[in-house]
Protein backbone atom coordinates (compact mmCIF):
# COMPACT_ATOMS: atom_id res chain seq x y z
CA UNK A 1 0.00 0.00 0.00
CA UNK A 2 1.12 3.56 -0.71
CA UNK A 3 0.94 4.69 2.93
CA UNK A 4 3.43 2.01 3.98
CA UNK A 5 5.79 3.13 1.19
CA UNK A 6 5.45 6.75 2.31
CA UNK A 7 6.19 5.83 5.94
CA UNK A 8 9.16 3.60 5.12
CA UNK A 9 12.37 4.44 6.97
CA UNK A 10 14.26 5.27 3.76
CA UNK A 11 11.57 7.61 2.41
CA UNK A 12 11.02 9.41 5.73
CA UNK A 13 14.77 9.90 6.23
CA UNK A 14 15.05 11.36 2.72
CA UNK A 15 12.10 13.69 3.44
CA UNK A 16 13.68 14.81 6.71
CA UNK A 17 16.97 15.66 5.00
CA UNK A 18 15.16 17.59 2.27
CA UNK A 19 13.05 19.68 4.66
CA UNK A 20 16.03 20.46 6.90
CA UNK A 21 18.23 21.44 3.93
CA UNK A 22 15.50 23.70 2.53
CA UNK A 23 15.37 25.49 5.89
CA UNK A 24 12.30 27.71 5.53
CA UNK A 25 10.11 29.57 7.98
CA UNK A 26 8.18 28.18 10.93
CA UNK A 27 4.45 27.37 10.97
CA UNK A 28 1.81 28.37 13.50
CA UNK A 29 3.52 26.35 16.26
CA UNK A 30 6.69 28.48 15.78
CA UNK A 31 8.90 25.37 15.86
CA UNK A 32 12.05 26.06 13.80
CA UNK A 33 13.25 23.54 11.27
CA UNK A 34 16.40 23.00 13.36
CA UNK A 35 14.24 21.28 16.01
CA UNK A 36 12.52 18.92 13.56
CA UNK A 37 14.94 16.01 13.80
CA UNK A 38 14.69 15.77 17.58
CA UNK A 39 10.91 16.26 17.44
CA UNK A 40 10.60 13.30 15.04
CA UNK A 41 12.83 11.12 17.25
CA UNK A 42 10.68 11.92 20.31
CA UNK A 43 7.27 11.56 18.65
CA UNK A 44 7.67 9.27 15.63
CA UNK A 45 5.97 6.18 17.01
CA UNK A 46 2.74 7.99 17.91
CA UNK A 47 2.78 10.00 14.65
CA UNK A 48 3.30 6.86 12.56
CA UNK A 49 0.44 5.10 14.36
CA UNK A 50 -1.92 8.03 13.70
CA UNK A 51 -0.91 8.16 10.02
CA UNK A 52 -1.45 4.42 9.57
CA UNK A 53 -4.84 4.55 11.33
CA UNK A 54 -5.92 7.61 9.32
CA UNK A 55 -6.44 9.70 12.45
CA UNK A 56 -3.61 12.21 11.95
CA UNK A 57 -4.84 15.84 11.90
CA UNK A 58 -2.60 18.48 10.24
CA UNK A 59 -2.33 21.91 11.81
CA UNK A 60 -3.60 25.02 9.99
CA UNK A 61 -1.10 26.86 7.78
CA UNK A 62 0.31 30.27 8.61
CA UNK A 63 -0.74 32.98 6.13
CA UNK A 64 2.14 35.00 4.67
CA UNK A 65 1.83 37.77 2.08
CA UNK A 66 4.68 38.23 -0.42
CA UNK A 67 4.69 41.50 -2.45
CA UNK A 68 4.42 40.99 -6.23
CA UNK A 69 6.01 43.14 -8.92
CA UNK A 70 2.61 44.33 -10.16
CA UNK A 71 1.75 45.81 -6.78
CA UNK A 72 -0.39 42.90 -5.56
CA UNK A 73 0.52 40.19 -3.08
CA UNK A 74 1.11 36.47 -3.40
CA UNK A 75 -0.60 34.56 -0.60
CA UNK A 76 1.45 31.75 0.86
CA UNK A 77 0.34 29.16 3.41
CA UNK A 78 3.28 27.96 5.50
CA UNK A 79 2.67 24.56 7.14
CA UNK A 80 4.40 23.58 10.36
CA UNK A 81 7.77 21.91 9.81
CA UNK A 82 6.22 18.59 10.93
CA UNK A 83 3.53 18.86 8.26
CA UNK A 84 6.13 19.92 5.69
CA UNK A 85 8.04 16.74 6.57
CA UNK A 86 4.96 14.54 6.04
CA UNK A 87 3.97 16.37 2.83
CA UNK A 88 7.50 15.96 1.48
CA UNK A 89 7.34 12.21 2.15
CA UNK A 90 4.01 12.00 0.29
CA UNK A 91 5.34 14.04 -2.66
CA UNK A 92 8.42 11.80 -2.97
CA UNK A 93 6.24 8.72 -3.49
CA UNK A 94 3.53 10.30 -5.64
CA UNK A 95 5.84 12.25 -7.99
CA UNK A 96 7.28 9.11 -9.70
CA UNK A 97 3.71 7.83 -10.01
CA UNK A 98 2.29 10.93 -11.72
CA UNK A 99 5.17 12.80 -13.36
CA UNK A 100 5.84 10.36 -16.26
CA UNK A 101 2.22 10.85 -17.37
CA UNK A 102 2.41 14.67 -17.42
CA UNK A 103 2.63 16.59 -20.71
CA UNK A 104 6.00 17.30 -22.31
CA UNK A 105 4.83 20.92 -22.57
CA UNK A 106 4.57 21.31 -18.78
CA UNK A 107 7.72 22.63 -17.08
CA UNK A 108 6.81 23.93 -13.62
CA UNK A 109 7.71 22.08 -10.40
CA UNK A 110 8.95 19.00 -12.20
CA UNK A 111 12.23 17.06 -11.85
CA UNK A 112 14.83 17.79 -14.55
CA UNK A 113 12.66 20.57 -16.01
CA UNK A 114 13.01 24.33 -15.68
CA UNK A 115 11.73 27.72 -16.75
CA UNK A 116 14.57 27.87 -19.30
CA UNK A 117 13.17 24.80 -21.08
CA UNK A 118 9.76 26.45 -21.26
CA UNK A 119 11.20 29.69 -22.71
CA UNK A 120 13.24 27.79 -25.31
CA UNK A 121 10.17 25.83 -26.42
CA UNK A 122 8.23 29.09 -26.77
CA UNK A 123 11.08 30.54 -28.85
CA UNK A 124 10.87 27.50 -31.15
CA UNK A 125 7.16 28.09 -31.81
CA UNK A 126 7.82 31.72 -32.74
CA UNK A 127 10.60 30.60 -35.13
CA UNK A 128 8.04 28.30 -36.79
CA UNK A 129 5.96 31.36 -37.66
CA UNK A 130 3.49 31.28 -34.78
CA UNK A 131 3.84 34.97 -34.07
CA UNK A 132 0.75 35.46 -31.92
CA UNK A 133 0.45 34.26 -28.35
CA UNK A 134 -2.63 33.47 -26.29
CA UNK A 135 -1.29 34.38 -22.84
CA UNK A 136 -3.59 32.86 -20.19
CA UNK A 137 -3.17 33.78 -16.54
CA UNK A 138 -5.15 31.88 -13.91
CA UNK A 139 -6.54 34.08 -11.17
CA UNK A 140 -5.26 33.10 -7.70
CA UNK A 141 -4.91 29.54 -8.94
CA UNK A 142 -3.58 28.01 -5.71
CA UNK A 143 -6.49 29.53 -3.77
CA UNK A 144 -9.17 28.42 -6.25
CA UNK A 145 -8.53 24.67 -6.69
CA UNK A 146 -11.80 22.74 -6.33
CA UNK A 147 -11.26 20.11 -3.61
CA UNK A 148 -13.90 17.64 -4.82
CA UNK A 149 -12.62 17.64 -8.42
CA UNK A 150 -9.02 17.22 -7.24
CA UNK A 151 -9.89 14.36 -4.87
CA UNK A 152 -11.90 12.68 -7.63
CA UNK A 153 -8.87 12.88 -9.94
CA UNK A 154 -6.56 11.49 -7.24
CA UNK A 155 -8.94 8.60 -6.46
CA UNK A 156 -8.57 7.33 -10.04
CA UNK A 157 -4.91 6.45 -9.34
CA UNK A 158 -4.66 6.23 -5.55
CA UNK A 159 -6.54 3.30 -3.99
CA UNK A 160 -5.19 3.73 -0.44
CA UNK A 161 -8.08 5.46 1.34
CA UNK A 162 -5.86 6.47 4.25
CA UNK A 163 -3.69 8.50 1.90
CA UNK A 164 -6.69 10.10 0.19
CA UNK A 165 -8.08 11.06 3.61
CA UNK A 166 -4.70 12.53 4.63
CA UNK A 167 -4.41 14.63 1.45
CA UNK A 168 -7.96 15.92 1.89
CA UNK A 169 -7.18 16.80 5.50
CA UNK A 170 -4.21 18.88 4.26
CA UNK A 171 -6.45 20.65 1.76
CA UNK A 172 -8.96 21.42 4.52
CA UNK A 173 -6.50 22.12 7.36
CA UNK A 174 -7.43 25.81 7.47
CA UNK A 175 -5.46 29.06 7.45
CA UNK A 176 -4.48 31.05 10.53
CA UNK A 177 -4.81 34.81 10.01
CA UNK A 178 -4.16 37.17 12.95
CA UNK A 179 -4.61 34.34 15.42
CA UNK A 180 -7.93 33.14 13.98
CA UNK A 181 -8.31 29.95 11.92
CA UNK A 182 -10.27 30.30 8.68
CA UNK A 183 -11.68 27.13 7.12
CA UNK A 184 -10.32 25.99 3.72
CA UNK A 185 -13.23 25.18 1.40
CA UNK A 186 -11.13 25.48 -1.76
CA UNK A 187 -7.50 25.92 -2.79
CA UNK A 188 -4.16 24.20 -2.15
CA UNK A 189 -2.17 26.83 -0.22
CA UNK A 190 1.10 27.68 -1.94
CA UNK A 191 3.98 27.05 0.45
CA UNK A 192 3.90 23.32 1.22
CA UNK A 193 5.88 20.58 -0.59
CA UNK A 194 2.69 18.87 -1.80
CA UNK A 195 1.04 21.90 -3.45
CA UNK A 196 3.22 21.99 -6.61
CA UNK A 197 2.46 18.35 -7.42
CA UNK A 198 -1.27 18.81 -6.76
CA UNK A 199 -1.31 21.88 -9.01
CA UNK A 200 0.24 19.90 -11.86
CA UNK A 201 -2.29 17.09 -11.35
CA UNK A 202 -5.13 19.64 -11.61
CA UNK A 203 -3.68 21.38 -14.68
CA UNK A 204 -2.66 18.17 -16.45
CA UNK A 205 -6.30 17.99 -17.53
CA UNK A 206 -5.82 21.34 -19.28
CA UNK A 207 -2.60 20.09 -20.92
CA UNK A 208 -4.31 16.96 -22.23
CA UNK A 209 -7.19 19.05 -23.62
CA UNK A 210 -4.79 21.40 -25.43
CA UNK A 211 -2.86 18.42 -26.85
CA UNK A 212 -6.08 16.82 -28.05
CA UNK A 213 -7.00 20.05 -29.84
CA UNK A 214 -3.56 20.13 -31.51
CA UNK A 215 -2.42 23.40 -29.94
CA UNK A 216 1.23 24.43 -29.67
CA UNK A 217 1.60 25.52 -26.06
CA UNK A 218 3.93 25.85 -23.10
CA UNK A 219 2.83 25.79 -19.47
CA UNK A 220 4.78 26.63 -16.33
CA UNK A 221 2.54 26.25 -13.25
CA UNK A 222 -0.39 28.62 -13.78
CA UNK A 223 1.26 30.51 -16.69
CA UNK A 224 0.06 29.05 -20.00
CA UNK A 225 1.05 30.38 -23.44
CA UNK A 226 -0.53 29.02 -26.63
CA UNK A 227 1.15 30.01 -29.93
CA UNK A 228 -0.93 30.57 -33.07
CA UNK A 229 -0.43 32.10 -36.53
CA UNK A 230 -3.10 34.83 -36.60
CA UNK A 231 -4.85 37.17 -34.18
CA UNK A 232 -8.22 35.81 -35.29
CA UNK A 233 -7.14 32.28 -34.35
CA UNK A 234 -5.81 33.63 -31.06
CA UNK A 235 -9.14 35.23 -30.12
CA UNK A 236 -10.97 32.02 -30.98
CA UNK A 237 -8.57 29.95 -28.86
CA UNK A 238 -8.78 32.41 -25.96
CA UNK A 239 -12.58 32.14 -25.88
CA UNK A 240 -12.73 28.33 -26.15
CA UNK A 241 -9.91 27.63 -23.66
CA UNK A 242 -11.33 30.13 -21.16
CA UNK A 243 -14.68 28.33 -21.38
CA UNK A 244 -12.96 24.99 -20.72
CA UNK A 245 -10.97 26.29 -17.75
CA UNK A 246 -13.92 28.00 -16.10
CA UNK A 247 -16.60 25.50 -17.06
CA UNK A 248 -14.80 22.16 -16.72
CA UNK A 249 -11.93 22.84 -14.32
CA UNK A 250 -13.91 25.29 -12.16
CA UNK A 251 -10.99 27.75 -12.17
CA UNK A 252 -10.98 31.47 -12.99
CA UNK A 253 -9.07 33.14 -15.85
CA UNK A 254 -7.66 36.55 -14.94
CA UNK A 255 -8.93 38.58 -17.92
CA UNK A 256 -6.99 41.65 -16.83
CA UNK A 257 -3.66 39.85 -17.14
CA UNK A 258 -4.56 37.52 -20.04
CA UNK A 259 -4.34 38.68 -23.67
CA UNK A 260 -3.92 37.77 -27.34
CA UNK A 261 -0.84 39.69 -28.45
CA UNK A 262 2.56 39.56 -30.10
CA UNK A 263 5.07 37.52 -28.06
CA UNK A 264 7.52 40.44 -27.96
CA UNK A 265 4.87 42.58 -26.25
CA UNK A 266 4.32 40.02 -23.48
CA UNK A 267 6.53 38.60 -20.78
CA UNK A 268 6.90 34.91 -19.98
CA UNK A 269 8.73 33.76 -16.85
CA UNK A 270 10.70 37.00 -16.70
CA UNK A 271 11.70 36.90 -20.38
CA UNK A 272 10.37 38.19 -23.67
CA UNK A 273 11.43 37.92 -27.32
CA UNK A 274 12.59 40.15 -30.14
CA UNK A 275 10.40 40.57 -33.24
CA UNK A 276 13.06 39.29 -35.68
CA UNK A 277 12.29 36.44 -38.07
CA UNK A 278 14.80 34.47 -35.99
CA UNK A 279 13.67 35.70 -32.56
CA UNK A 280 16.08 36.21 -29.71
CA UNK A 281 15.30 35.72 -26.05
CA UNK A 282 15.57 38.99 -24.14
CA UNK A 283 15.00 40.04 -20.55
CA UNK A 284 11.48 41.42 -20.02
CA UNK A 285 11.26 45.12 -19.19
CA UNK A 286 9.60 44.39 -15.84
CA UNK A 287 12.49 42.09 -14.88
CA UNK A 288 15.03 44.78 -15.77
CA UNK A 289 13.09 47.33 -13.72
CA UNK A 290 13.08 45.05 -10.66
CA UNK A 291 16.80 44.40 -11.01
CA UNK A 292 17.64 48.10 -11.33
CA UNK A 293 15.51 48.97 -8.31
CA UNK A 294 17.41 46.37 -6.26
CA UNK A 295 20.77 47.75 -7.47
CA UNK A 296 19.67 51.30 -6.65
CA UNK A 297 18.71 50.15 -3.17
CA UNK A 298 22.15 48.56 -2.56
CA UNK A 299 24.04 51.51 -4.10
CA UNK A 300 21.93 54.31 -2.65
CA UNK A 301 24.26 57.13 -1.61
CA UNK A 302 21.77 58.00 1.15
CA UNK A 303 22.68 54.75 2.93
CA UNK A 304 26.11 54.90 4.59
CA UNK A 305 27.09 51.30 3.83
CA UNK A 306 30.83 50.50 3.74
CA UNK A 307 31.95 49.80 0.15
CA UNK A 308 32.95 46.24 1.09
CA UNK A 309 29.39 45.58 2.26
CA UNK A 310 27.88 47.06 -0.92
CA UNK A 311 30.05 44.87 -3.12
CA UNK A 312 29.22 41.79 -1.06
CA UNK A 313 25.46 42.44 -1.36
CA UNK A 314 25.78 43.16 -5.10
CA UNK A 315 27.64 39.90 -5.69
CA UNK A 316 25.10 37.89 -3.70
CA UNK A 317 22.23 39.32 -5.74
CA UNK A 318 23.84 39.48 -9.18
CA UNK A 319 25.29 35.95 -9.23
CA UNK A 320 21.81 34.45 -8.80
CA UNK A 321 20.20 36.99 -11.12
CA UNK A 322 22.71 36.33 -13.89
CA UNK A 323 22.42 32.56 -13.39
CA UNK A 324 18.75 32.81 -14.36
CA UNK A 325 18.82 35.54 -17.00
CA UNK A 326 21.92 34.29 -18.84
CA UNK A 327 19.43 32.50 -21.10
CA UNK A 328 18.91 35.88 -22.84
CA UNK A 329 20.58 36.25 -26.28
CA UNK A 330 21.74 39.80 -25.48
CA UNK A 331 25.41 39.99 -24.35
CA UNK A 332 25.59 43.77 -24.87
CA UNK A 333 22.87 44.27 -22.26
CA UNK A 334 25.02 42.58 -19.59
CA UNK A 335 28.02 44.78 -20.52
CA UNK A 336 25.81 47.86 -20.19
CA UNK A 337 24.61 46.74 -16.76
CA UNK A 338 28.22 46.24 -15.65
CA UNK A 339 29.05 49.79 -16.73
CA UNK A 340 26.00 51.23 -14.98
CA UNK A 341 26.72 49.35 -11.72
CA UNK A 342 30.33 50.58 -11.67
CA UNK A 343 29.13 54.13 -12.23
CA UNK A 344 26.77 53.86 -9.26
CA UNK A 345 29.63 52.56 -7.11
CA UNK A 346 31.83 55.49 -8.22
CA UNK A 347 29.03 57.82 -7.15
CA UNK A 348 28.93 56.15 -3.71
CA UNK A 349 32.72 56.32 -3.40
CA UNK A 350 32.76 60.01 -4.32
CA UNK A 351 30.29 60.80 -1.54
CA UNK A 352 32.19 58.55 0.86
CA UNK A 353 35.30 60.67 0.38
CA UNK A 354 33.30 63.77 1.45
CA UNK A 355 35.83 66.59 1.88
CA UNK A 356 37.68 68.14 -1.11
CA UNK A 357 41.07 67.49 0.51
CA UNK A 358 40.16 63.81 0.98
CA UNK A 359 39.07 63.58 -2.66
CA UNK A 360 42.33 65.12 -3.84
CA UNK A 361 44.40 62.77 -1.64
CA UNK A 362 42.46 59.68 -2.78
CA UNK A 363 42.67 60.60 -6.48
CA UNK A 364 46.43 61.23 -6.34
CA UNK A 365 46.84 57.98 -4.41
CA UNK A 366 45.11 56.20 -7.28
CA UNK A 367 47.50 57.69 -9.82
CA UNK A 368 45.75 60.90 -10.96
CA UNK A 369 47.97 63.93 -11.78
CA UNK A 370 47.91 66.36 -8.83
CA UNK A 371 46.55 69.25 -10.90
CA UNK A 372 43.63 67.18 -12.21
CA UNK A 373 43.02 65.72 -8.76
CA UNK A 374 42.82 69.24 -7.28
CA UNK A 375 40.52 70.44 -10.09
CA UNK A 376 38.05 67.55 -9.75
CA UNK A 377 38.35 67.27 -5.99
CA UNK A 378 37.06 70.81 -5.67
CA UNK A 379 34.35 70.47 -8.33
CA UNK A 380 30.79 71.41 -7.37
CA UNK A 381 29.22 69.10 -9.93
CA UNK A 382 26.69 66.53 -8.69
CA UNK A 383 27.75 63.08 -7.50
CA UNK A 384 26.07 61.43 -10.49
CA UNK A 385 27.80 63.73 -13.02
CA UNK A 386 31.19 63.28 -11.39
CA UNK A 387 30.73 59.50 -11.47
CA UNK A 388 30.95 59.69 -15.29
CA UNK A 389 33.98 61.96 -15.33
CA UNK A 390 37.20 60.91 -17.12
CA UNK A 391 39.20 61.09 -13.89
CA UNK A 392 36.98 58.61 -12.06
CA UNK A 393 36.83 56.38 -15.13
CA UNK A 394 40.63 56.23 -15.00
CA UNK A 395 41.19 55.93 -11.24
CA UNK A 396 38.13 53.81 -10.43
CA UNK A 397 38.03 51.78 -13.63
CA UNK A 398 37.24 48.15 -14.32
CA UNK A 399 40.47 46.78 -12.86
CA UNK A 400 39.93 48.71 -9.61
CA UNK A 401 36.47 47.23 -9.01
CA UNK A 402 37.70 43.80 -9.99
CA UNK A 403 40.46 44.11 -7.37
CA UNK A 404 37.77 45.00 -4.80
CA UNK A 405 35.99 41.72 -5.54
CA UNK A 406 33.10 42.99 -7.70
CA UNK A 407 31.87 40.17 -9.94
CA UNK A 408 31.42 41.05 -13.62
CA UNK A 409 27.98 40.29 -15.04
CA UNK A 410 29.22 40.10 -18.62
CA UNK A 411 32.08 37.71 -17.69
CA UNK A 412 29.69 35.44 -15.80
CA UNK A 413 27.21 35.64 -18.69
CA UNK A 414 29.82 34.53 -21.23
CA UNK A 415 31.01 31.74 -18.93
CA UNK A 416 27.49 30.42 -18.39
CA UNK A 417 26.70 30.57 -22.13
CA UNK A 418 29.83 28.58 -22.97
CA UNK A 419 29.07 25.85 -20.43
CA UNK A 420 25.33 25.55 -21.16
N, C-alpha and C positions, 0 to 999 in steps of 0.2 A: 504493500500500500504506500501511497505517496507520503503520508504523514510520517511513517517510519523512516523513509528515505530522508525526509527533511530533518528529522530529529537524530539522525545517525551522528556518531561522534565526529567523523571526518567532516561532514557538512557543517555541523555547528561550530567546530573549531575554525574552519575556513571563514564562516560568517563573522565570528568574533574578531578574527584578525582584520577582516575587511572594514568592519565598523570602527574598530580602534584606529586603524591607519587613516581612515577618512576624517577622524576627529569629529568636527561638527559641534553644534550647539546642544544645550540640554533641552529636555522636554519640560512638562509641567511639574514633574517631581524634582527638578533642578539637579538631578544626579549627573555629574560630569562623566564623559566617556572614559576617563582615566579610572573610574571606580567600577566599570562594567565587569571586568574580568573577576574581581573578587565577589561582586554581587552574584554572578553566575555560579561560582564555586559554592557560595553559601546557600543558594536557593534553587539549584538546578533540578534536584529530585522532585520537589513539589511543583515546579513549573512544568517539567516534562509530563508529570502525571496529569496535570490540568489540560495540557495540550492534547494528550492522547485520549482523554475522556471527552474532550470538546467543551470543557467548562472554563477555559481561559478567557479572561475579559481584558482587552486592551484598554489603556488609559486614553483619555481625549488628547488630541494634538494641541500644541501651543501655536496660536496664530502669530505670524510675523509678516510685516509688510515691507517689501523691497521696492524702492523707487525705480520706475522704468524711465527710459530715455524720452518717451513721449509725454511725460508729466504724470502718468498714472502710477499705480502700484501693482506689483505682483504679489498675490496672497500665497504665502507658504504655510503649510501645517507641519510643525516639527514634532514628530513622535518622541516619546521617551527613548533613551538609549537602549533599554531592554526591548521595547517594541521594534526599534530599528534592527536590532540583532535578530529577532524572530522573522521580521519581514525580509531581511537579507537572506536568511536561510531558505525561506520559501522561494524567493526570486532565483536563487542558485539552482534549485531543482526544476522550477517551471520554465526558465529561460531556454534550456536545451530542448524542452518539449515543444515550445511554441515558436521559437525563433526561426528554425529551418523552414517553417511554413509561411513566414512573412514575405511580403513582396520585395523584389529586388530594388524597387524604387523607393523603399522606406529606409531612412538613414539614421533617425534619431534614437538614442538610447539603446543601441544594438552593438554587440561585440564585433570588433574588427570593422566597424563602419563609423563614418565621421561626417561632419558638416562639409568638409572639403570634397568628399565624394559626391555629396548632393549638388554642390555648386558646379563641379566638373560635368556632371550629367546634364545639368541645366544648360551649361555652355554648349554641350554637344547638340542639344535640340535647336538652339539658336543657329548654330552653324549649318544645320540641316535645312534652314529656311523657315523655321517656326518662330517668327519674329513678333508674335503677340503672346502675352502671358495672362492667364486667368489666375490671379493671385488671391487665394482664399484664406482668410484668417478666421479661426474659430474663436468665438467670444467666450472668454473665461472657461476654456475647455475643461481644465482640471476640476473646476467647481460645478460643471454642468453634466457630468457623466451620469447616465441613468442607471441606478443600481440594479434594478430588475433585469434590464436588457443585458448588462454586463454579467450578472450571475447566470443568466440563461445561457450565454455564450460559453462561460467557463464550464458549466455543467455538461456540455457536449463532449468535453475532453477529460474533465476531472471527475472520477467516480467515487473518490474518497469524500464522504459527506462531512467528515470532521474538518477537512481542509476547506471545503466550500463554506462551512459555518464560520471558520476562523477568518477567511477573507472577507466575508460579509460583515463580521464584527469589526474588522478594521475600517471598512467603508462607513460603518455607522457609529464609530467610536466617539464622535462629537468633537467640537472645537472649543477650546477655552479662550474667551475674550474678556479681558479685564476681570478675571476671577470667576466669570460665569460660564458654564458649559452650554453651548448651543448644539442642538441635535443636528446630525448629518443625514438629510433625507436624499441628497444627491451629491455627486462629486467624488473625486479621489484625490484628497489634498496633496498638492505638490510639496515634496519635502521628505517623503519616506522612500526607502529602497524599492518598494513594490509598485509605487505609482507609475514609474516609466513603463514597466512591462504591461500593466493594466491598460495604460493609454494606448499602447501599440496594439493590444488585443482588440480594443474598441475600434480603433481606426483602421485595422486590417480589413474590416468589412468595406470601408470606403475604398481602400486600395484595390481590393478584388473587383469592386464595381467599376472603377476606372479602367482596370485592365480588361474587363469584359467588354467595355464600350470601345476599347482600342485607343484610349487617350495616351499621349506622351506626357508623363507627369513625374514630379519629384516631391517627396514628402519628408519633412523633418519635424517630428512631433506634430504640433498643431499648425505648422506652416505648410501649405500645400500649393504648389505651382503647376499649372497645366499649360503646356505650350501648343499653340495652334498657329495656323497660317494667315488667318484674317480676323479682323475685329468682329465681323458679323458672326463668325464661328465662335469666337470668344464669348460674345454676349449670350449666344445660345447655350454654350457649355456652362457658363456662370449660372444661368437660370435653372437648368436641369440638375446640376450638381448641388446647388443650394436647396432645391426641393428634396433631393435624396437625403442630404445631411439633416435637414430639419424635420422632414416627414418620417424617414425610416430610422435614422440614428438618434433622433430626439435631441440633437445638439443645435446650437445657435450660431449662424454665420454673422460675423461682425461686418455689416455692410459699410461702415465708415472706413474700415481699414482694408476691405477687399476691393478689387478693381480689375477691369480688363484694360491693359495698357501695354506699352512697349517695355521690354525687359530692362532697358537702360534707364527707364524712368522709375523703376521700382527697386527696392532693396530685398535681398534674400540672404538671410543668415549673416548680415553685416557686410555683404558684398553687393555689387551690381555689375553691369557689363557695358562695354562700349558698343556703339551702333555700327561698327565696321562689318563688312561682309564676313570677315573672320574675326568674330568678337573676342575681346580681351576681358579677362576678369579684372575689375577694379574695386577699390574700397568704396563702400557707399558713403555718401556725404554725411549722413547721420553718424556713422562710425568715426569718420575723421573729426567731426565736431566734438564727439565725446572724448576722443583721444587728446585733442588740443586743450579742451577744458581741464583735463587731468594734468597735462603738462603745465598749463598756466597756474594751476593750484600749487604744484610742487615748486615752480620757479617764480612764485609771486614775490616781488621785491618788498611787499608789505610785511612778509613773514620773515623774521630774522633767523632763518635756519642756517647753520654752518654749511659751507659749500660741500663738505664731505657727506653730510646727511642728504643734501639735495641730490647729489650724484648717486648715492646708494638707493634712494627712493625711485629715481628715474630708471636706474638699471633694473630694479625689481619689476617695475611696471612695463617697461619697454621690451624686455626679453620675452615675457609672455605675450604681449601684444603682437610683436613681430612674428612669434612662433605661429600665431593664428593667421595673421594677414599676409604672410609671405606667399600665400597662394596667388595674390594679385600679380598680374602681368605688367607691373608698372614700376620698374627699378628707379626711374627718375624721381618718383614721388618720395621714395625712402631717402634719397640723397637730399631732397629739399627739406624733409623733416629734420634730418641731421643738422643741416645748416641753420634752420629756425631754432632748434633746441640749443645749439651752441650760442646763438645770438642772445637768447633769453638768459643763459648762464652768464654771458659777458655783462649783461645789464645788471644782474644780481651782484656780480663781482665789483662792478663800478660803484654801486651804492655801498657795498660792504667796505670799500676803501675810504669812504666818507670825505675826509679832509683833503684839500688840494695838495698839501705837502705829502700826505700819504700816497696819493695817486701818482705824484711825480716820482717818489721813491720806488714805488712798486713797478712803474713802467720802465724806469732806468734799470732796475734789477732784472727785468725780463728782456733787456737788450735794446730798449728804445733809445735813440739819441737824446741827450739831455735837453736840447732846445725844444724838440718835438714833445718830449715828456712834460716840460714846463707849460708849453702852449696848450696841450690837451688837458693836462691836470687842472688847469685854471679855467677851462671852458665852462660856459653857463648853459650849454646845450642840454637837452633832456637826456635822461638815462637811456631811453630807447634809441635816440639818434646817435648817441655816443657808441652804443653797442655795435653799430654798423660802420664805425669809423675805421680808416686804414690802420691806425696805430693799434687798435684793439684786435683787428684781424691778424696783425703781425705778431703781437705779443701773446695774445690769447687765441692762437690758431688751433688747427686740428690736432697737431702733435701735443700741444699743451694739455688739451682736454683728455686726450688719450692717455697721457702720463698720469692724469688725475684719476683714471679708472673708468671714465665714461665709455660705455659700450656704443659702438657705431651701429645704427639701424641698417644702413646700406650694406655694411660688411656682413652682418648677421643674415640679412636678406639673401645676399649672393651665396653665402655658405649653405643656407637652408635649401635654396633652389638647386644647387649642385648635388646635394645629397638626397633630394626627394625623387 
